[in-house]
Amino acid sequence: MDKKTYYVSVQAGSVLENQGDAAYEFEIVATEQEVDLLLERFGELSDADNALAVRAHMPGLPYHQDSDSDYYDYSLTEIYRVLYDLGTDETKETIANMGAIGEQSKAIEQDSPQT
């Protein structure tokens, strides 16, 4: 399967083929199946976000003790893992510096040859 360059906005939950179509944060190189996986992850994040909107009306439940919050965090981390795996060198470096997928990405960046 051929890989193509795509432009991804986590904020908008979009994957675009044309760089100028809209604002984006990350560039990836992926197959159609890999893009489909990423779009599924965006759907999961949207579901988690909707669940949190309902939870927002229930005061007194700390964020760290809420399974809906855990699912949102997990979904967002999985998106960044996929982006890291498919990303260009610049995308990988940005995600590693963000710490979005934990210390693993920073360790990978430190072990990779510097250009």
N, C-alpha and C positions, 0 to 999 in steps of 0.2 A: 504494500500500500504506500502511495506517495505521501510524503510530508510536505506541508505548506506552512508559510508564515501566517500567523494570526495575531491579532491585537486584542488584548483582553482588558476589560474594566471590571474589577471586583466590585467597585462601588455600584455600577449600573447592572452588574450581572450579565455582561455581554461579551460575546466573542465575535470579532469582526474580521473579514478577509481583507478589507481595504483600509489602509492606514488613516486616510483622511475622513472616513465616515463619521467618526465621533471621537471624543476624548477617550484615552485609554491609559492604563498604568503599566502594563506588561506586554512583552512580545514573546511569543512561543513559536515553536516549530512542531507541528503535530499532524497526525493522520485524522481522517474524519471520525474514526472510532474514538480516538483520544479526545477530540473536541466534544463528541457526544457525552463522554464520561464527565468532562468538565461542566457541561451544561446540566447534567444530572445533579452534580454537586451544587450548582447554583440553585436548582430547584429545591434541594434539601435545605439550603441556607434560607431560602424564602419561606419554606414551611416553618422552620425554627423561628424565624423572625415574626411570623404571624402568631405563633404560640406565645411568644414573649409579649406581643401587643396585648393579648388577653391578660397575661400575668401582671402587666403593669398596673392594672386596676385592683390588685390585691396587695395592700400595704403590709409590711411586717415580715415579708419573706426575703431573707438576705440572698443576694445574687449567688453566692457560693454554696447555698443550700437548695438550689433549684435545679431540677433535672432538665427543664426547658433551657435554662441558661447553659448548662453543660452541653446539651445537644447543639446549641448555636455555636458555642466555642469549638466543639469538635468539628462541625461542618465547615466553619471558616478555616480551621487549621488544615483540614483535608484539601480544601481549595488551594491553599498556599503550597501544600505538598505536591499536588498535581502541577501547579504552575512552576514550581522549582524543578520538578523532573523534566518538564517539557520546555523550560525556559532557555532563552539565549544566555550567554555568559553575563550580560548586564542584568537580566532578570534574576538569575541565580544570585548574583552579588547583592542586588537590592533586597531580595527576600532574606538572604543570610544576615544582612546588616539590620533588617527589621526585627530579627529574632522570631519571625512569625511561625516557624515550625520547630522552635526550640534550639537547643545547643547543637543538635546534629548538623544543621546547615552551616553553622559557624565553623564546626570542626572540618567539614568537607571543604569549605573555602580556604581554611588554613593549610590543608594538606595539598591543595591543588597548586600547580606551578603558576607563578606570578608572571604576568606579561608586561 
